[in-house]
């Protein structure tokens, strides 16, 4: 509530002072000359009571009188109602046609002690036609993923040129290979970052190793390094980076490098699906006498800034395992359609 006071002023001028009863200060809201010189004001005939609420809302607020509701109403009046997209709910999410078990058995046994194993991938033993995890994921990228990948490639080519982009990708591959080699040396020997004799000499990987130094402090008892895995039922294979304990939990560990920070699991794109696929293959592979229920994605940075470690518990692994089964079904459908088209072409 406010009180209007009329104060006399020289020259037949009056000042109307608005003053809130709940505040200790007032301010001048209007000033006009006496109507005796100019005659009657046309605003005297305005019904002030009718518009008092409007005046009060305007002069008593420091912010705009518009609200999200009024803005929404104005937009709807001008442009029509908003048509909301129908998003897929969690209950309506796509499920694989056939759900294969993630674990070989209900009970999980800890691996036997000893040095980590490394089972070399041999394509000559009837495995030439078996697809890899990487190939399946690349072949089943979504339209959105393909769009952003192509846009990134065009931007890089525009900046570096065709030859420069080719050299850039080759350097990334070479640095990744050196990084994994340096990691293998550390994990195979059980060395820590304090052991200078195990520090990599190449400047290309020193930053990456510094980045993951604090993560390595929580990694122990490596059971497998750069070892091939194959799912006996689903018939796919891959090479797992590492199987070790992270903070006391046995995990399939995937080491990644990145030029941009990836502080959230969502920033790693298909990497969680890849880890779940490796773990599922290992759990099905009879050459491994233990089961792995958890995963870990470690993103290392060349500038040496602390790596981001994204841990996948059993529930998350099962969720991404379902997504992997869907991608595997899509890959098989693509291959089947391609074979059918080829048969039709030559028939």
Secondary structure by P-SEA (a helix, b strand, c coil): cbbbbbbbbcccbbbbbbbbccccbbbbccccccccccccccccccccccaaaaaaaaaacccccccaaaaaaaaaaacccccccccccccccccccccccccccccccccccccbbbbbbbccccccccccaaaaaaacccaaaaaaaaaaaaaaaaaccaaaaaaaaaaaaaaaaaaaaaaaaaaaaccccccccccccccccaaaaaaaaaaaaacccccccbbbbbcccccccccccccccccccccbbbbbbbcccccccccccaaaaaaaaaaaaaaaccccccccccbbbbbbbccccbbbbbbbcaaaaaaaaaaaaaaaaaaaaaaaaaaaaaaaaac
